Amino acid sequence: MEIGISTFLEATPDPVTGAAVNHAERLRNALEEIVLADKVGLDVYGIGEHHRADYAGTAPAVVLAAAAGMTKRIRLTSAVTVLSSDDPVRVYQAFSTLDGLSNGRAEIMAGRGSFIESFPLFGYSLDDYEELFHEKLDLLLTIRDNEKVTWQGKHRPAIKNLGIYPRSVQTPLPVWIASGGSPESVARAGALGLPLALAIIGGMPERFAPLVELYKRSAERAGLDPGKLPIATHSHGFIADTTEQAAELFFPSTQAQMNVIGRERGWPPYTREAFDAARSLQGALYVGDPEYVAQKILLLHKNLGVSRFFLHINVGTMPHKDVLHAIELLGTKVAPLVRKELSQH
């Protein structure tokens, strides 16, 4: 089972000190995180694309490319690329360039994204939300699988027998489908034979089991072996030396950012009671000491059969030293516990 980190490169004011973190500082901190994650043996580091003031991750491929030459084995992925509002040609070129720089460690995680700022920014209408993703995914996969491309769609000028370069080191360049739980997205990923990443940020992770089954059935109907298709999950969490420390460090920033997003979306205020319930053994928050977080990951593997787990460590801004310590614990304590247990079964 692969274990890694995902982040949106949050740049919100620290809810405890009030200190602001500017985008440049957050970007530099991210490079330290990736280098450490590689050093402690984590498998993957993912950066989500967002176009708003409270995140610095507008160009994940650029940040990951900066880390490529500073790392040796860790895989480098978007988490996610908002494909609906981007140009698949440029997406492929950016990540094939990253693939070359990292000698075959790049991945694309394609999704619609959980925010909508990129649509007006790049001149797209939300009325075309579904159609844009379907069309652009088709083009991205066509580019990935063909050096010379002929393609025509509704929302982008046609391409007539043109070469798209550089070509990736990996053949094919991995493209994952990311979903927040849409059955249509899950079924599409299975039918296309693409790896699936599920964002599980609320409720009980075991409730996603029917979606995993749908994914596998869709792959089988397409004549594919679902046993060969990776499944990942992405969940919020934090690790410290004790469970109490982890909870006290993680709650303030999580509450602050969830309330910002909640006010935008009409959610009720995020409470400590909700936080504590979510970090229970069956909940969606992976907050605790290394042994407890490992126990929760093993339960997730038992219930969903996932082959990759992303821990989204920062929901809002936290002290950089605490984040680095959490990454160190994930790589040196949690991952070995999980791998040892799974190797015995």
Secondary structure, 3 states (H helix, E strand, C coil): CEEEEEECCECCCCCCCCCCCCHHHHHHHHHHHHHHHHHCCCCEEEECCCCCCCECCCCHHHHHHHHHCCCCCCEEEECCEEHHHCCHHHHHHHHHHHHHHCCCCEEEEEECCCCCCHHHHCCCCHHHHHHHHHHHHHHHHHHHHCCEEEECCCCCCCEEEEECCCCCCCCCCCEEEEECCCHHHHHHHHHHCCCEEEECCCCCHHHHHHHHHHHHHHHHHCCCCHHHCCEEEEEEEEECCCHHHHHHHHHHHHHHHHHHHHHHHCCCCCCHHHHHHHCCCCCCCEEECHHHHHHHHHHHHHHHCCCEEEEECCCCCCCHHHHHHHHHHHHHHHHHHHHHHHHCC
